[in-house]
Amino acid sequence: MRYLEAFRDGDLARHLASAIASEVDARRGYRLMEFCGGHTHTLARYGLERLLPDNVEMIHGPGCPVCVLPTGCIEAAIALARRPEVILCSYGDMLRVPGKNGATLMKARAAGADVRMIYSTLDALNIAQEHPDREVVFFAIGFETTTPPTAVAVKEAQRHGLKNFTVFCNHVLTPAAMTGILDAPAAIHVDGFIGPGHVSTVIGSRPFERFARDYGYPVVITGFEPLDILQAIRQLIRQLNEGRAELENEYSRVVSRYGNQKAQVLMAEVFELRDEFEWRGLGSLPYSALKLRTAFADYDAEARFSIAQEDIPDHKACECAAVLRGAKRPEQCKVFATVCTPDNPLGSCMVSSEGACAAHYRYGRFVDRTMAQAAN
């Protein structure tokens, strides 16, 4: 904890905030997108936006893997769970994400489906070994950070000859989503990016260099503590003031240029790119998600159960899609913190702790902004 506390020092945070204030150009604005939901959580938890000058605006991006899965994926998982021969396993947040007409995996479990919350992929493997007469399906989600453990599970299932274990693969790729944001016909205005920290520990900083080189946007990869994020903001402001667009790695204590190459080899062995994948808020993005390779088809739930995904629209009142692409802030949704709360979420952004809506609700930052607007 002492190591973490060094990056939460209040005096250093105020010093960094003063340095940022002294370096901003009052004649221009700075719109900076933090891609990762973990960064959004830290911004809200520590009230970092209140330390920034008025012309520095943080834009929340689509970096919550629970949030970006479309309703059709959730409905497909619920349909799987309702099959009497299936035990469906997934991480906790996925059990509460709303599908069609408010259905969730948790409600399916209450109605008799065998849905189990797990903490690791090996938990799902153990369940498959304990229940050889049942079909155990792991509902796999997440960015590159959680993809290697899924690959390990598939390899272990193959090694043990498990015939009753499959993966419903919904792993998605961060650089493809950033590309989708920048290439969108109605792209929002962003001046620079705070790059994801955990993802970069796996894939390295190198995949994000092209956003500076080819698109002209400065990118700073950073960690998840308050001082990390403030320092990243300062580095982005310096780049913008100097007319530079470079990839900088503030999180060098964890992230290298080439990342975890052993994990990358493992992922490449088990998975291949999908031609396209539907993202909530971003639409269908080419080569933005993974599927199991043919060599591991025996462990592919989509093949075994002929999973078909519907194109299901989100709740009409929910602005989760706009929040995920940075077009709106959580408090700009008319049902935020009224009808839609963590206890009664209408959209996925209010479910996961990495969702922008959940972070703003939990720490009351929407109240700060509302009061400031009223005062002006």
C-alpha positions in Angstrom: 0.0 0.0 0.0 2.9 2.4 0.6 3.8 2.1 -3.0 0.3 3.0 -4.0 0.1 5.8 -1.5 3.1 7.5 -3.1 0.9 8.1 -6.2 -2.0 9.5 -4.1 -0.1 12.2 -2.3 -2.4 15.2 -1.9 0.4 17.8 -1.8 2.0 16.5 -5.0 -1.5 16.4 -6.7 -2.0 20.1 -5.9 1.5 20.9 -7.1 0.7 19.1 -10.4 -2.6 20.9 -10.7 -0.8 24.2 -10.2 1.7 23.2 -12.9 -1.1 22.3 -15.3 -2.8 25.7 -14.6 0.4 27.6 -15.3 1.0 25.8 -18.6 -2.4 25.9 -20.2 -3.0 28.5 -22.9 -6.1 30.5 -21.9 -6.8 31.3 -25.5 -7.6 27.7 -26.4 -9.4 24.6 -25.1 -8.1 21.1 -24.4 -10.4 18.2 -24.9 -8.7 15.1 -23.7 -10.2 11.6 -23.9 -9.3 9.0 -21.3 -10.1 5.8 -23.1 -10.0 3.4 -20.2 -12.9 3.1 -17.7 -10.3 2.7 -14.9 -9.1 6.2 -15.6 -12.7 7.4 -15.6 -13.2 5.8 -12.2 -10.1 7.5 -10.8 -11.1 10.9 -12.2 -14.4 10.6 -10.5 -13.2 9.0 -7.2 -10.6 11.7 -6.5 -12.4 14.7 -8.1 -9.5 15.4 -10.4 -11.6 17.3 -12.9 -12.2 19.9 -10.2 -8.5 20.5 -10.0 -8.2 21.3 -13.7 -8.6 24.7 -15.4 -12.0 25.3 -17.0 -10.6 25.0 -20.5 -9.3 21.5 -19.9 -12.2 19.1 -20.5 -12.0 15.3 -20.0 -14.0 13.2 -22.4 -15.0 9.7 -21.3 -14.3 7.0 -23.9 -15.5 3.4 -24.6 -12.9 1.7 -22.3 -15.4 -0.4 -20.3 -15.5 -3.9 -21.7 -18.8 -4.7 -19.9 -20.4 -1.5 -21.3 -19.4 -1.9 -25.0 -21.1 -5.3 -25.6 -24.3 -4.8 -27.5 -27.7 -6.0 -26.3 -27.6 -8.8 -28.8 -24.6 -10.4 -27.1 -26.3 -10.2 -23.7 -29.5 -11.8 -25.1 -27.5 -14.6 -26.7 -25.9 -15.3 -23.3 -29.2 -15.3 -21.6 -30.6 -17.7 -24.2 -27.7 -20.0 -23.6 -28.2 -19.9 -19.8 -31.8 -20.9 -20.2 -30.9 -24.2 -21.9 -31.3 -27.0 -19.3 -28.0 -28.7 -20.1 -25.9 -25.5 -19.7 -24.1 -24.0 -16.8 -23.1 -20.5 -17.9 -20.2 -18.9 -16.1 -19.1 -15.2 -16.3 -17.7 -12.4 -14.3 -19.9 -10.6 -11.8 -20.8 -7.4 -13.7 -22.0 -9.3 -16.7 -24.8 -10.8 -14.6 -26.5 -7.4 -14.2 -26.2 -5.9 -17.7 -29.7 -5.4 -19.1 -30.7 -7.3 -22.2 -34.1 -7.0 -24.1 -37.0 -5.8 -21.9 -34.8 -5.6 -18.9 -33.8 -9.2 -18.8 -30.4 -10.1 -17.2 -28.4 -13.2 -16.4 -29.2 -12.6 -12.8 -32.9 -12.6 -13.4 -32.5 -15.8 -15.6 -30.7 -17.4 -12.6 -33.6 -16.4 -10.3 -36.0 -18.1 -12.8 -34.0 -21.3 -12.6 -31.1 -21.0 -15.0 -27.8 -22.3 -13.8 -25.7 -19.1 -14.0 -22.5 -18.8 -11.9 -20.3 -15.9 -11.1 -16.6 -16.7 -11.3 -13.4 -14.9 -10.4 -11.1 -16.6 -12.9 -11.3 -18.7 -16.1 -9.9 -21.6 -14.1 -13.1 -21.5 -11.9 -15.1 -22.3 -15.0 -12.7 -25.2 -15.9 -13.1 -26.6 -12.4 -16.9 -26.5 -12.7 -16.7 -28.4 -16.0 -14.6 -31.1 -14.4 -17.0 -31.3 -11.5 -20.0 -31.6 -13.8 -19.1 -33.9 -16.7 -22.8 -34.4 -17.5 -23.4 -30.7 -18.1 -22.3 -28.2 -20.8 -20.2 -25.5 -19.1 -20.0 -22.2 -21.2 -17.7 -19.4 -20.2 -19.1 -16.1 -21.3 -15.7 -14.4 -22.1 -15.6 -10.6 -22.3 -12.9 -8.0 -22.0 -10.1 -6.1 -23.7 -6.6 -7.5 -24.3 -6.0 -7.5 -20.5 -8.4 -10.5 -19.9 -7.8 -12.3 -23.2 -4.7 -14.3 -22.1 -6.5 -16.0 -19.2 -9.2 -17.1 -21.6 -6.6 -18.5 -23.9 -5.1 -20.4 -21.0 -8.5 -21.9 -20.1 -8.9 -23.1 -23.7 -5.4 -24.7 -23.7 -6.0 -26.3 -20.4 -9.4 -27.7 -21.5 -7.7 -29.2 -24.5 -4.8 -30.6 -22.4 -7.3 -32.3 -20.0 -9.5 -33.5 -22.8 -12.6 -31.7 -21.5 -15.5 -32.3 -23.9 -18.1 -30.2 -22.0 -16.3 -26.9 -21.8 -16.8 -24.1 -24.4 -16.1 -20.3 -24.6 -18.6 -17.7 -25.9 -15.9 -15.3 -27.0 -16.6 -11.6 -26.9 -13.0 -10.3 -26.4 -12.6 -6.9 -28.1 -9.5 -4.9 -29.2 -8.6 -1.4 -27.9 -6.7 0.1 -30.9 -9.5 -0.9 -33.2 -12.0 1.1 -31.0 -9.7 4.1 -31.0 -9.6 3.9 -34.8 -13.4 3.7 -34.9 -13.7 6.8 -32.8 -11.4 8.8 -35.1 -12.8 7.4 -38.4 -16.4 7.9 -37.5 -18.3 10.2 -40.0 -19.5 12.3 -37.1 -16.4 12.1 -35.0 -16.3 14.1 -31.9 -13.6 16.7 -31.3 -10.7 15.4 -29.3 -7.3 16.9 -29.0 -5.4 14.0 -27.4 -5.8 10.6 -25.7 -4.8 9.2 -22.3 -3.9 5.6 -23.4 -5.0 2.5 -21.5 -2.6 1.3 -18.9 -3.6 -2.3 -18.2 -4.1 -3.1 -21.9 -0.7 -1.7 -22.7 1.0 -4.0 -20.2 -0.1 -6.9 -22.5 0.2 -5.4 -26.0 2.8 -2.7 -25.2 2.8 0.9 -26.2 3.8 0.3 -29.8 0.2 -0.3 -31.2 -0.7 3.3 -30.1 2.2 5.0 -31.9 0.2 5.2 -35.1 -2.4 7.4 -33.6 0.3 10.0 -33.1 2.1 9.3 -36.4 -0.8 8.7 -38.8 -3.6 10.7 -37.1 -1.7 13.5 -35.5 -3.0 13.0 -32.0 -0.8 13.0 -28.9 -1.2 9.9 -26.8 0.1 9.4 -23.2 -0.2 6.0 -21.7 -0.6 6.2 -18.0 -1.4 4.3 -14.8 -4.5 4.5 -12.6 -3.5 6.6 -9.6 -4.3 10.3 -9.3 -0.7 11.5 -9.8 -0.4 9.2 -12.9 -3.4 10.8 -14.5 -2.5 14.4 -13.6 1.0 13.9 -15.0 -0.5 12.4 -18.2 -2.7 15.5 -18.6 0.3 17.7 -18.1 2.2 15.8 -20.8 -0.6 16.1 -23.2 -1.0 19.8 -22.6 2.7 20.3 -23.2 2.6 18.4 -26.5 -0.4 20.4 -27.7 1.2 23.7 -26.7 4.4 22.7 -28.6 2.5 21.5 -31.6 3.7 17.9 -31.1 1.9 14.6 -31.6 3.9 11.8 -30.0 3.3 8.6 -28.1 4.6 9.0 -24.5 4.7 6.4 -21.8 4.1 7.8 -18.3 3.5 4.3 -17.0 7.0 3.0 -17.7 7.2 1.3 -14.4 4.7 -1.3 -15.8 4.4 -0.8 -19.6 7.1 -1.4 -22.2 7.1 -0.8 -25.9 6.6 -4.4 -26.8 4.5 -5.6 -23.9 4.1 -9.1 -22.6 5.3 -11.1 -25.6 4.5 -14.5 -24.0 0.9 -13.4 -23.6 0.8 -12.1 -27.2 2.0 -15.5 -28.6 -0.6 -17.3 -26.5 -3.4 -15.1 -27.8 -2.2 -15.5 -31.4 -2.2 -19.2 -31.0 -5.7 -19.5 -29.7 -7.5 -16.6 -31.3 -7.9 -14.9 -34.7 -9.5 -11.7 -35.8 -13.3 -11.4 -36.6 -14.1 -9.6 -39.8 -16.2 -7.2 -37.8 -17.9 -6.9 -34.4 -20.7 -4.7 -33.1 -19.8 -2.2 -30.4 -22.3 -0.4 -28.3 -22.0 3.3 -29.3 -19.5 2.7 -32.1 -21.4 0.4 -34.4 -19.8 -2.4 -36.4 -16.0 -2.1 -36.4 -13.8 -4.2 -38.7 -11.2 -6.5 -37.1 -12.1 -5.2 -33.7 -12.7 -8.5 -31.9 -11.5 -12.1 -31.6 -12.8 -15.5 -32.2 -11.4 -19.0 -31.6 -9.2 -20.5 -34.3 -10.3 -23.5 -36.2 -7.8 -25.7 -34.3 -9.9 -24.9 -31.1 -13.3 -25.2 -32.7 -14.3 -27.9 -30.2 -14.2 -25.2 -27.5 -16.2 -22.6 -29.4 -19.7 -22.1 -28.0 -20.9 -20.3 -31.1 -20.2 -23.4 -33.2 -21.5 -25.9 -30.7 -24.8 -24.1 -29.9 -25.3 -22.3 -33.2 -25.5 -19.0 -31.4 -27.4 -16.3 -33.4 -27.2 -12.7 -32.3 -30.1 -10.3 -32.8 -29.7 -6.6 -33.6 -31.5 -5.3 -30.5 -31.7 -1.5 -29.9 -30.9 -0.1 -26.4 -33.6 1.3 -24.1 -35.0 4.3 -25.8 -34.3 6.6 -22.8 -30.7 5.4 -22.3 -27.9 7.5 -23.6 -25.2 4.9 -22.9 -24.1 4.7 -26.6 -23.5 8.5 -26.7 -21.6 8.4 -23.4 -19.4 5.6 -24.7 -18.3 7.5 -27.8 -17.7 10.6 -25.8 -20.6 12.6 -27.4 -22.4 13.1 -24.0 -21.6 13.1 -20.3 -23.5 10.8 -17.9 -25.5 13.7 -16.4 -26.8 14.7 -19.8 -28.9 11.5 -20.0 -32.4 12.4 -18.8 -32.7 9.1 -16.8 -29.3 9.3 -15.1 -29.5 9.2 -11.3 -33.3 9.2 -11.4 -34.8 6.1 -13.2 -31.4 4.7 -13.9 -29.3 3.9 -10.9 -26.8 1.1 -10.0 -29.7 -0.7 -8.2 -31.9 -0.3 -11.3 -29.7 0.1 -14.3 -31.3 0.8 -17.7 -28.0 0.7 -19.5 -24.6 -1.0 -19.1 -22.7 2.2 -18.2 -24.5 2.2 -14.9 -23.6 -1.5 -14.1 -19.8 -1.8 -14.2 -17.6 0.1 -11.8 -15.6 1.1 -14.9 -18.7 2.6 -16.6 -18.8 6.4 -16.7 -22.4 6.6 -15.4 -21.6 4.3 -12.4 -18.5 6.2 -11.5 -20.2 9.6 -11.7 -23.2 8.3 -9.7 -21.1 6.7 -7.0 -18.9 9.7 -6.3 -21.5 12.4 -7.0 -19.4 14.3 -9.5 -22.5 15.0 -11.6 -23.7 17.1 -8.5 -20.5 19.1 -8.6 -21.0 19.9 -12.3 -24.7 20.7 -11.9 -24.0 23.1 -9.1 -21.2 24.8 -11.0 -23.4 25.3 -14.0 -26.2 26.7 -11.8 -23.7 29.1 -10.2 -22.7 30.4 -13.6 
